Amino acid sequence: MKAAHRQRLFAALIGAVLGGAMGRAIEPMAQDPTGQERFRSQTYQRVYRAFPRIGAGFGALAGAGFATIAQAQRRRLQQRKPRSGGPSAGSRS
């Protein structure tokens, strides 16, 4: 497996873990102060249980997306050649 694919996979996994944790943290917001769920229908109960999975999915997409953007930026910087005889990009005013 190429290093770029491993990096993207790692970022997606870390994003999924963080997104799942975020979904798990949001889950108690669906309850009132006494600990009872506000909406008791079957549909809402399924949605509440799905918060960690939804968060993990969004986190994986975001992590993979950020890794892809970072790789493209690195590739673009490597392909760019400095101009000969002119001022460097860092010394422009």
Secondary structure, 3 states (H helix, E strand, C coil): CCHHHHHHHHHHHHHHHHHHHHHHHHHHHHECCCCCECCCCHHHHHHHHHHHHHHHHHHHHHHHHHHHHHHHHHHHHHHCCCCCCCCCHHHCC
